[in-house]
Amino acid sequence: MTAKPAYELLGLKAREYDDICARLGREPNYVELAIFSLMWSEHCGYKHSRPLLKGLPVGGDCILQGPGENAGIIDIGNGLAIAMKIESHNHPSAIEPFQGAATGIGGIVRDIFAMGARPIACLDPLHFGSLEKARQKFLLDGVVAGVAAYGNCMGIPTIGGEIHFEDAYEGNCLVNVMCVGQVEHDGILKASAHGEGNLIILFGSTTGRDGIGGASILASAEFDESAGEKRPTVQVGDPFTEKKLLEASLEMRDRGLLVGLQDLGAGGLSSSASEMASKGGSGIDMDIARVPLREAGMEPFEIMISESQERMLACVTPGNEAAALAVCAKWDLDATVIGKVTDTGRLRIFRGEEMIGDMPVAALVDEAPTYLVEPVRPRHEVDEPLAEDHYPPPEDPAAVLLKLLASPNICSRRWVYQQYDHMVQTNNALWPGGEAAVLRLKGRRDGVALVTDGNGRRCYLDPRRGARAVVAEAARNLSCTGARPVAITNCLNFGNPEKGGIYHQFKEAVEGMTEACEALETPVTGGNVSFYNESFGKAIYPNPVVGMLGVVDDVDRIARHGFAGDGDVILLLGSGRPAVDGSEYQLRIHGEVAGRIPDVDLELEKKLQALVREAIREGMIISVHDVSDGGLACCLAESAIEGGRGAVVELDDAGDGADGSGPRADIMLFGETPGLVVATVAGDDLERLRQMAGDVPLRVIGRTGGERLVIKSGGRELLSVPVSDAAASWENALEKMMQGT
Amino acid sequence: MTASSQTKASTARFGVVVFPGSNCDADSHDAVNSFTGAEARYLWHKDTELAGLDCVILPGGFSYGDYLRCGAIARFSPIMKAVRRFAEDGGLVIGICNGFQILLEAGMLPGAMHRNAGLKFVCKLVNLRVENAATPFTRAYAPGQRISIPIAHMEGNYFIDAEGLAEMEQHDQIVVRYCDEAGEVTMEANPNGSLGNIAGVCNRDGNVFGLMPHPERVCDPVVGGADGRGVFESIMDFLVNKR
């Protein structure tokens, strides 16, 4: 038996190795091979995703920086811009939840201040297996604590996100992290090293053996029985050092000391230095003997690929060297000149005088091979939705409502967000728990709204429709606060793309996302692809997660979702026939995920959202809430709970599910479809709103008031639940699940 | 005297200490500048000179990372010697959250912190009852007034031995307690296990005040409330209209 060749142990294929030899004109030495294995990993090289991602819309008048930098940047007017980016830290969190999540926050926060932006918010979309399993509780507890430990210490409020629990994530949880920052236009930095003779300064933490192979071994392969052995590839976070790194970076920027700034993330020094040279159209000579180390005896390749956290690279002119080092000294940070910019177009690694690596920058950064896979539509994807009488109707809809409100996918997230400092920086115009977070911008009338959305279950049934619905829902959430959707960042979580079925899901989802982003005019400013989310050959639900930015013209004119007065008229805006397919009702009550989800009508969606925003701006909307998980009944119940008052609702068009009639009562109550919004207005405003609505369907369905939520159809009472009972089911469900044994 | 005896609002001087790891320094700075008519400046942890200041704020955050006990390293920082002298000379010192923890570690206020009873970080709006409305930090409130101010901490579970507690009660040093909507001090209203629901205390002279809740976070209704403004108004009233 022959030993596996070195390249294979590092995750490269034989063909890729040959390709590397061709580009070097010789065989690589081990240092070079280790660097190539990182840069050409799926995680850094986007080998299976690059060709498809090219179709995403990236342009727009307000886009100052699209994909390709550490973060996207969006102009919001009057000289101010917003930087944002979302990333995954799925595999590290599945192995070591606390540090995995903590360093996920650390990494995405560095991406934001590497652009010169001061981080103003984090959002964390999380997906786990069922909380009935002890391991999943351990993961949730650890991930939330990790996010809290890092974000709270940094003084960056975690203001949103979402949590889903589905069996499909049992072996491979998803921990996505988004960070948003603000920056004056003239303060924007790029990760560029240019100007021959300029210096490369490494500052922040020392370099150790932690996180070796994080990008190649951990992030670019499926989990199997050896997962536990990969724990040493997970890094350990130090938010205190990162806080100092943030302040020192922005102080250097403010003092005009930086030519370029780059963080060290996946791939460590190798990736950061080669990307800086690539963006600057330059080369870099680097002396690893100058890198401050955490332990003695580290091999050169270890220094080059270490993913030790809390490190940055700065490019400065020789004249600014002393001033830059002085800023680092003020913040008690190690800082060392480790290299200089050249015009060679090559990344050259030295140990003292001896050159131990010499590679073309373009080969490392731009020339990783790309792969196209023949897509295969999985058998569970079907063309027809389930018949409406596929499941028997429930005997007690009120009991169904209470059960859905207590579902881990619907119940209050308070247990989570109370562990996050969501108020620091004092900008929250809308606190967690609403449609989206809204932040004021100090000294300005306008503000920003932020939301993340993902729904793997729907994407599993139809990845194209699912992705369209995810983008539409994010935009709808923002519009329901009064914010105009502006741009997205995406985190595409999928299984092993070498499999035709997974590739099909990825392709369909990217195309669906493209359609929706084009229709809603929300271009993609960057993001992250996370493949190989599989354990023991079982893939997660395909899960394109969207982080969306909106702009509110006036933070004093935003809407909330709680019923706020008695006797207000309740309206159902938009259209769409609710379906059981892919709904929380189907999963929770009927124990299945099957059928085909309804598609979103993007043109109508756009009009609906514009109507909602205009009505909010005009001060007509008293409360507004989009219909999503748990359907119309849960939507009404959530507004009732939040507002502490009930409602009487009459759904006159429930039918028996037969052709031509309305949806069956239970599907009317709990079915899901994109494109519906519940709003309350004063009776006096109703006619004006009708005029404004144009061809957006508008139906009066009831009035607020009383202590119960009553829903009737054709004079028959479908359900009647005291708001206090609904609140009791919804409020503490997550706490109870976490405390149960 | 550090604090001049006839201070006008426009000339009142606040200093906000920046330790490495402070993260509510900007919020405190902003609260002073936006809502008091006075001016705040930042003080670096290595500074040793506080001349000309009327009030020093030790802000929230994670000074020096707080990897040891919260505030245990900050108490040794150069500026804390100056802060101690400043307080001994009658200057006003307010420690918010981490600032409170530092004042406890420095022995400038009685008591100590345990980790929260729930062992988790807690960030939420809580109700406080103003037990002593005669201090320079609370005189804008009515005695017994209920105010809503958020907390955000992992170690705010206040403890002091029985003897110390009796002494504090005797000298009216318990300034605010966690209470419910109705202003009742109950077990249910206690977010972190603090002894006697204690949320904030002052020294015997009344010029050093520490509290876990964050008044600087609720000075502007657009971000959810303005009950915290009273703390800054109290300080201004004390500085301008005097004791």
Chai-1 contact restraints between the chains, C-beta under 6 A:
chainA,res_idxA,chainB,res_idxB,connection_type,confidence,min_distance_angstrom,max_distance_angstrom,comment,restraint_id
A,A148,B,F121,contact,1.0,0.0,6.0,A-B,restraint_1
A,C153,B,F62,contact,1.0,0.0,6.0,A-B,restraint_2
A,G155,B,N23,contact,1.0,0.0,6.0,A-B,restraint_3
A,F240,B,G21,contact,1.0,0.0,6.0,A-B,restraint_4
A,F240,B,G65,contact,1.0,0.0,6.0,A-B,restraint_5
A,K243,B,G21,contact,1.0,0.0,6.0,A-B,restraint_6
A,K244,B,P20,contact,1.0,0.0,6.0,A-B,restraint_7
A,Q418,B,V122,contact,1.0,0.0,6.0,A-B,restraint_8
A,Q418,B,C123,contact,1.0,0.0,6.0,A-B,restraint_9
A,Q418,B,K124,contact,1.0,0.0,6.0,A-B,restraint_10
A,Q419,B,K120,contact,1.0,0.0,6.0,A-B,restraint_11
A,Q419,B,F121,contact,1.0,0.0,6.0,A-B,restraint_12
A,D421,B,C123,contact,1.0,0.0,6.0,A-B,restraint_13
A,D421,B,A152,contact,1.0,0.0,6.0,A-B,restraint_14
A,H422,B,C123,contact,1.0,0.0,6.0,A-B,restraint_15
A,M423,B,P150,contact,1.0,0.0,6.0,A-B,restraint_16
A,M423,B,R217,contact,1.0,0.0,6.0,A-B,restraint_17
A,T426,B,D27,contact,1.0,0.0,6.0,A-B,restraint_18
A,T426,B,R217,contact,1.0,0.0,6.0,A-B,restraint_19
A,T426,B,V223,contact,1.0,0.0,6.0,A-B,restraint_20
A,N428,B,V223,contact,1.0,0.0,6.0,A-B,restraint_21
A,A429,B,V222,contact,1.0,0.0,6.0,A-B,restraint_22
A,R440,B,V222,contact,1.0,0.0,6.0,A-B,restraint_23
A,V555,B,V222,contact,1.0,0.0,6.0,A-B,restraint_24
